[in-house]
Amino acid sequence: MHLFGSSVLLGACTCAVLMGQTAFAAPASYYSDNTSGISMPRDFKKFQHTYQKNIRASLGKRGCTTANIAVRKSWDDLDDVTRADYLRAVNCLASRPPVTNRTLAPGIANRLDDFTYIHINQTNIIHESGYLLPWHRLFLWQMETALRDECGYKGHLPYWDIPRFSEDQSKSKVFDGSMTSFGGNGAPVPHGPRKVILPGLAIANFSLPKPAGTGGGCITDGPFKNLTISLGPVAKEVIDPANKYGYQPNPRCLSRDFVDGASKGVLNWANATTIVASKNIKELRNNIEELWHLNSHTFVGLEAADPFSTPNDPVFYLLHAQIDRLWAIWQGQDLQDRTYAIDGNRTFLGLALDYAPDVPPSLATIEDPMNMGLGWHPKAKEGMPMTKDGRCYIYE
């Protein structure tokens, strides 16, 4: 078995519920005329058009409307002013004090760490399970809200346009190394492949292979070259029982290790189209896990490839916004039957956790509560619609 692979116990159910709230439309200057990268193919464009048409047709005159729906765009399609404002807001959160009780994790140093902590805390629940998609949708919304409300960001959460640059991600404005990017690869450090252990499972020494990339050191350019991270790493070759989840302070630079083989010929338009063309929720979830999720994290490497503390790398949020976008486009083909479709277990691969080793696998339902941190426990169904229950956005 490997992380983000096939499930032990699978199932699906669909239900419906109504909810609502508002957001703000993006200003005209939000867009750029950038046309670089591999063009979106006709088949994918057709799926995206159907999704956008159906989302807009579903909007009413109150709550989430055509006038206030937020637009989430590709990072490569934002103008420099919006990119700079987003990056400023991320660094703003890195300068603000945390709100999580530090007795839970002494290494929490700032507001960004609040997010990394809850992701670490929930990793064995929210990966390879029925909660992957709804939990991360709400997690992204929490970050977007913090950027806007606490640090004055004027735009909305962008996504990393992964298939557009699948054959050379360094050509994307996400990684071009400029001050309006997330910085590039880590400095080259000779190293080989390794295996890391995932703590917290009843199965001892469950490991994940880590291929060697072309970086390995600290990033040396962009606005995060001086960013200090503190929590993790968690998935390591040897787990320290006294610091199993990396909650102790561990100040260090942000490092990356680009693995080109995880992107070239893999994170491409063909596989993106396969995902949005999935026939049902079981097929969709398996396609996202097998074709996209692991490979996206693996490409960036190091901090971003640690399944627990991966939000240490700010590009995490754009990476998962792309996954959320693929899910959204799939849902948008049939909002009535797909919005509340769920599939998968309540734990990672249906495996027992070390604190409950005798609990058998069971299927997630949309009524299950999810732990989003800071006392918020929404039901899974609250993380499914894009235009209800506090969310109001569309991908373009």
C-alpha positions in Angstrom: 0.0 0.0 0.0 1.1 3.6 -0.5 -0.3 7.0 0.5 -3.2 8.3 -1.6 -3.7 4.9 -3.2 -6.6 2.4 -3.2 -9.0 2.1 -0.3 -9.6 -0.9 1.8 -13.4 -0.4 2.1 -15.3 1.7 -0.4 -18.8 3.0 -0.7 -20.9 5.9 -1.9 -24.0 7.8 -1.0 -25.7 10.9 -2.2 -27.9 13.3 -0.2 -28.9 16.9 -0.3 -29.2 19.8 2.0 -29.6 23.6 1.6 -27.4 26.3 3.0 -26.1 29.9 2.0 -23.9 33.0 2.3 -22.2 35.8 0.3 -18.8 36.7 -1.1 -17.5 39.4 -3.3 -16.8 39.3 -7.1 -13.3 39.9 -8.2 -12.3 43.4 -9.6 -11.5 43.7 -13.3 -7.8 44.1 -12.6 -7.8 40.6 -11.1 -7.0 39.1 -14.5 -4.0 39.1 -16.7 -3.6 38.3 -20.4 -1.0 35.6 -19.8 -1.4 32.8 -22.4 1.7 30.7 -21.6 1.8 27.0 -21.1 -0.1 24.1 -22.7 -3.5 25.1 -23.9 -6.6 23.6 -22.3 -7.9 20.8 -24.6 -11.4 20.9 -26.0 -12.7 18.0 -24.0 -11.6 19.5 -20.6 -12.9 22.9 -21.7 -16.3 21.3 -22.4 -16.5 19.9 -18.9 -15.5 23.2 -17.4 -18.1 25.1 -19.4 -20.9 22.8 -18.3 -19.8 23.2 -14.7 -19.7 27.0 -14.9 -23.1 27.1 -16.7 -24.8 24.9 -14.1 -23.3 26.7 -11.1 -24.5 30.1 -12.4 -27.9 28.6 -13.3 -28.3 27.3 -9.7 -27.8 30.7 -8.1 -30.8 32.6 -6.7 -31.5 36.2 -5.9 -30.4 35.9 -2.3 -27.3 34.5 -0.6 -24.8 33.4 -3.2 -25.8 35.3 -6.4 -24.3 36.1 -9.8 -23.5 39.5 -8.5 -21.4 38.4 -5.5 -20.0 35.0 -6.4 -16.2 35.0 -5.9 -14.0 33.9 -8.8 -11.0 31.7 -8.2 -8.5 31.9 -11.0 -5.2 30.3 -12.0 -2.2 32.0 -10.4 -0.9 32.4 -13.9 -3.9 34.4 -14.9 -3.7 36.9 -12.0 -2.1 40.3 -12.5 1.1 41.1 -10.6 -0.7 43.4 -8.2 -3.1 40.6 -7.1 -0.2 38.1 -6.8 1.8 40.5 -4.7 -1.2 41.2 -2.5 -1.7 37.4 -1.9 1.9 36.8 -1.0 1.9 39.8 1.3 -1.1 38.4 3.1 0.6 35.0 3.5 3.6 36.7 5.1 1.3 38.8 7.2 -0.2 35.6 8.7 3.3 34.3 9.3 3.9 37.4 11.4 0.8 37.2 13.4 0.6 35.3 16.7 -1.2 31.9 16.7 -4.6 31.3 18.3 -4.1 27.6 19.0 -3.2 26.8 22.6 0.6 26.1 22.5 0.2 23.4 25.1 -1.1 21.3 22.3 1.9 21.9 20.1 4.8 24.0 21.6 6.2 24.5 18.1 3.3 26.6 16.9 4.8 30.1 16.2 2.3 32.0 14.1 -1.1 31.9 12.4 0.2 29.8 9.5 1.2 27.2 12.1 -2.4 27.1 13.3 -3.3 25.6 9.9 -0.3 23.2 9.8 -1.1 22.0 13.3 -4.7 21.0 12.6 -3.6 19.3 9.3 -1.0 17.3 11.2 -3.6 16.4 13.8 -6.1 15.1 11.2 -3.9 13.6 8.6 -4.8 9.9 9.3 -8.5 10.8 9.1 -8.5 13.1 6.0 -6.4 11.3 3.5 -7.3 8.2 1.6 -10.8 8.5 3.2 -14.2 9.9 2.4 -13.2 13.2 4.0 -10.4 14.1 1.7 -12.4 16.4 -0.5 -14.9 18.0 1.9 -12.4 18.5 4.7 -9.8 20.2 2.4 -12.5 22.4 0.8 -13.4 23.8 4.2 -9.7 24.1 5.1 -9.0 26.2 1.9 -12.0 28.4 2.8 -10.6 28.9 6.3 -7.3 30.0 4.8 -8.9 32.3 2.3 -11.0 33.8 5.0 -8.0 34.4 7.2 -6.0 36.1 4.4 -8.9 38.4 3.6 -10.2 39.2 7.1 -7.0 39.2 9.1 -4.5 40.5 6.5 -6.6 42.5 4.1 -6.1 40.4 1.0 -8.5 41.8 -1.7 -8.7 38.8 -4.0 -9.7 35.2 -3.7 -7.9 31.9 -3.4 -6.1 31.1 -6.6 -5.1 27.7 -7.9 -1.9 26.2 -9.3 -2.7 25.5 -13.0 -0.8 22.2 -12.8 -1.7 20.5 -16.2 -0.9 23.7 -18.1 2.7 23.4 -17.1 3.0 19.6 -16.6 6.1 19.2 -18.8 8.0 22.0 -17.0 6.5 23.5 -13.9 9.3 26.1 -13.6 7.6 27.9 -16.5 4.6 28.6 -14.4 4.5 31.9 -12.5 3.9 29.8 -9.4 7.6 28.7 -9.5 9.4 31.1 -11.7 11.5 32.5 -8.8 10.2 36.1 -9.1 9.0 38.1 -6.1 5.4 37.4 -7.4 5.9 33.7 -7.3 6.2 31.1 -4.5 9.9 30.7 -5.2 11.5 27.9 -7.2 13.2 24.6 -6.4 15.4 24.1 -3.4 19.1 24.5 -3.7 20.7 21.3 -5.1 21.9 19.0 -2.4 23.2 15.5 -3.3 20.8 12.8 -1.9 19.1 9.6 -2.9 15.6 8.1 -2.5 14.4 7.1 1.0 11.4 5.7 2.8 9.6 7.5 5.6 7.3 6.1 8.3 3.8 7.4 8.8 3.1 7.6 12.5 -0.3 7.0 14.2 -1.4 3.9 12.4 -2.0 0.6 14.2 0.2 -1.1 11.6 3.7 -0.5 12.8 6.3 1.2 10.4 3.8 1.9 7.6 6.2 3.5 5.1 6.0 5.9 2.1 8.7 6.0 -0.6 10.3 9.4 -1.3 12.0 9.7 -4.7 15.1 11.9 -5.0 14.5 15.1 -6.9 16.8 17.8 -8.2 16.7 20.1 -5.2 16.9 19.1 -1.6 17.9 22.4 0.1 16.4 25.7 1.1 14.6 27.8 -1.6 16.8 30.7 -2.5 14.4 33.1 -4.3 10.9 34.5 -4.1 9.1 36.1 -1.2 9.4 33.0 1.1 13.2 32.5 0.9 13.5 33.9 4.4 10.3 32.1 5.8 11.0 30.2 9.0 8.8 27.1 9.6 8.6 25.4 12.9 6.3 22.3 13.0 7.4 18.9 11.6 8.7 17.1 9.7 6.4 14.3 10.8 6.9 11.5 8.2 10.6 10.5 8.8 12.9 7.5 8.5 12.9 7.2 12.2 10.0 8.3 14.5 10.9 9.8 17.8 8.2 8.6 20.3 8.7 11.8 22.3 7.9 13.9 19.3 5.8 11.6 17.2 3.9 14.3 15.3 6.6 17.0 15.2 4.8 19.3 17.5 8.1 20.5 19.2 9.8 23.7 17.9 12.0 23.0 14.9 12.9 26.3 13.2 14.2 25.9 9.7 14.0 27.2 6.2 11.4 26.2 3.6 12.9 23.5 1.4 11.8 21.8 -1.9 13.0 19.0 -4.1 11.3 19.0 -7.5 10.7 15.6 -8.9 10.0 16.2 -12.5 9.0 12.6 -13.2 5.9 13.1 -10.9 4.7 15.9 -13.3 5.9 15.2 -16.8 3.4 13.0 -18.6 1.4 12.6 -15.4 -0.1 15.8 -14.1 -1.3 16.6 -17.6 -4.5 17.5 -19.3 -5.2 13.9 -20.3 -5.3 12.8 -16.6 -7.1 15.9 -15.6 -9.8 15.1 -18.1 -10.0 11.5 -17.0 -10.7 12.8 -13.5 -13.5 15.2 -14.4 -15.0 12.6 -16.7 -15.3 10.0 -13.9 -18.6 8.1 -14.0 -19.3 8.2 -10.3 -17.9 9.3 -6.9 -15.9 6.1 -6.3 -14.2 6.4 -9.7 -13.6 10.1 -9.1 -12.0 9.7 -5.7 -9.8 6.8 -6.9 -8.7 8.8 -10.0 -7.8 11.9 -7.9 -5.8 9.7 -5.5 -4.1 7.6 -8.1 -3.5 10.2 -10.8 -3.2 13.5 -9.1 -3.0 14.0 -5.3 0.2 12.1 -4.4 1.9 13.2 -7.6 1.3 16.8 -7.0 2.8 16.7 -3.5 5.6 14.5 -4.7 6.6 16.9 -7.4 7.2 19.8 -5.0 8.9 17.5 -2.5 10.3 17.8 1.0 8.0 20.0 3.2 5.1 19.8 0.6 5.5 16.0 0.3 5.2 15.3 4.1 1.5 14.2 4.2 1.2 15.6 7.8 3.0 19.0 7.8 2.6 19.7 4.1 0.9 23.2 4.7 4.3 24.4 5.8 4.9 25.1 2.1 2.5 28.0 1.2 2.0 26.5 -2.3 0.0 23.8 -0.5 -3.1 25.9 -0.7 -2.8 26.4 -4.5 -2.1 22.7 -5.0 -5.3 21.7 -3.2 -7.3 24.5 -4.8 -6.5 22.6 -8.1 -7.8 19.4 -6.6 -10.9 21.2 -5.3 -11.4 22.6 -8.8 -11.3 19.2 -10.4 -13.9 18.0 -7.9 -16.0 21.1 -8.5 -16.0 20.6 -12.2 -17.1 16.9 -11.7 -19.8 18.0 -9.3 -21.0 20.6 -11.7 -21.8 18.1 -14.4 -24.9 17.1 -12.3 -25.3 19.3 -9.2 -28.4 17.4 -8.0 -26.8 14.0 -7.9 -23.2 14.8 -7.3 -22.9 17.7 -4.9 -23.4 15.4 -1.8 -21.8 12.2 -3.2 -19.3 10.6 -0.8 -17.1 7.6 -1.0 -14.5 6.1 1.2 -13.6 5.1 4.8 -13.4 7.1 8.0 -9.7 6.6 8.3 -6.6 6.4 6.1 -7.2 3.4 3.8 -9.7 2.1 6.4 -6.8 1.2 8.7 -7.1 1.2 12.5 -5.3 4.1 14.3 -2.8 3.3 17.0 -5.1 4.7 19.8 -8.0 2.5 18.6 -6.3 -0.6 17.1 -9.4 -2.8 17.3 -11.9 -0.6 15.5 -12.9 -2.1 12.2 -13.1 -0.1 9.0 -16.3 1.8 8.3 -17.7 4.0 5.6 -17.8 7.8 5.9 -21.2 9.5 5.6 -22.2 13.1 4.9 -23.5 13.3 8.5 -20.1 12.6 10.0 -18.6 15.5 11.9 -15.1 16.6 10.8 -12.5 18.3 13.0 -11.4 21.6 11.4 -9.6 22.9 14.5 -10.4 25.6 17.0 -13.6 23.9 18.1 -15.2 23.8 14.7 -16.8 20.4 13.8 -18.9 20.8 10.7 -20.6 17.7 9.2 -19.0 16.4 6.0 -22.0 17.6 4.0 -21.1 21.2 4.9 -17.9 20.9 2.9 -19.5 19.8 -0.3 -21.4 22.6 -1.9 -19.6 25.6 -3.4 -22.4 28.1 -3.2 -24.1 27.3 0.1 -23.3 27.0 3.8 -20.9 29.9 3.8 -19.2 29.2 0.5 -19.8 31.2 -2.6 -17.2 30.8 -5.4 -16.6 29.5 -8.9 -13.5 28.4 -10.7 -12.5 30.0 -14.0 
